[in-house]
């Protein structure tokens, strides 16, 4: 049994030596390269918000929670927790969207394996969102109950 013909000849050989990894020095992070990296990241965030409805929902909920936090006067530690959770959920949404798009590019036909990969990515976002909602209940719940005399 031989490898598919699309592989280079060296890769088709059953006893070909493994390629040797060359040591690469990390490039220096110049101010220009740093600005370019941030510009690319913000472009990706813009793309995410323009093209992914779930990301817009997460951002809207984060803004609602931030408004509630301002109104209820949460502590600095609670702000840090909320900001971390906002970033986690939106970051996971970005990674999930990237995995879904890559899966569609790699295998555009319907395939149960691709569906499972997409479902696993969505499960990661769901787990983070549920954790954030639980933290929101723990932070806001007692304040709201006191405010409404319950």
Secondary structure by P-SEA (a helix, b strand, c coil): ccccccccccccccccccccccccccccccaaaaaaaaaaaaaaaaaaaaccaaaaaaaaaaaaaaaaaaaacccaaaaaaaaaaaaaaaaaaaaaaaaaaaaaaacccccaaaaaaaaaaaaaaaaaaaaaaaaaaaacaaaaaaaacc
